[in-house]
Amino acid sequence: MTNPSHSPSLPEVSFYVLATHDQQQRQDFACKLIEKIYRSGHFPYVLTDSAEQAEQIDKALWTFRAGSFIPHQTYRGEIPAFTGTILIGDENIPEGWQKIVVNLSSLYPPTTAPTERILEILDNSEACKQAGRQRYRHYQQAQLAITTHKM
């Protein structure tokens, strides 16, 4: 469902709503989505609420699937030497990683260019759904095209 007033310079938002309350399953789904984005030739920024959450995703990307290799690192203000690296960190998204944002935080990612896609992953917990509804309204007010996928 596309918004006719949607401008091509505004990012598209996809919400993935999981049926589970389990944080591990949310993390696993995030890893699979990140892997799919990487295999399509893109290097997203994974937005987290904290350094601890960034470390959890960093570890999960090494272990979620045997034989899977996704170049990634936590972002601590240093741009990686290899540009084909997925970065994981807080709201200070560096230039070059703003095109696709996988939002695992309660923050609002940038809704202007160069951001092209925002991917939201919500679990079925009340706190996560409530925060997701607030971001959904925020994106609607910014006149972004929003798609929802119930998983």
Number of C-alpha atoms within 10 A of each C-alpha: 7 10 11 8 9 15 12 11 13 19 26 22 22 18 19 19 19 18 14 14 14 12 13 11 14 20 19 17 17 24 21 14 15 23 21 13 16 18 11 9 9 17 25 26 28 29 25 22 15 13 15 11 17 23 16 13 25 20 12 16 23 16 14 15 13 7 8 11 12 18 16 21 18 20 20 13 10 8 14 15 7 9 12 16 20 24 26 25 26 22 18 12 19 13 9 14 21 22 19 22 26 22 23 23 23 16 15 15 20 18 20 14 13 16 19 18 21 25 23 22 23 29 21 16 14 11 12 17 15 13 14 21 13 13 17 20 11 14 20 14 9 14 18 23 21 19 13 13 10 9 12
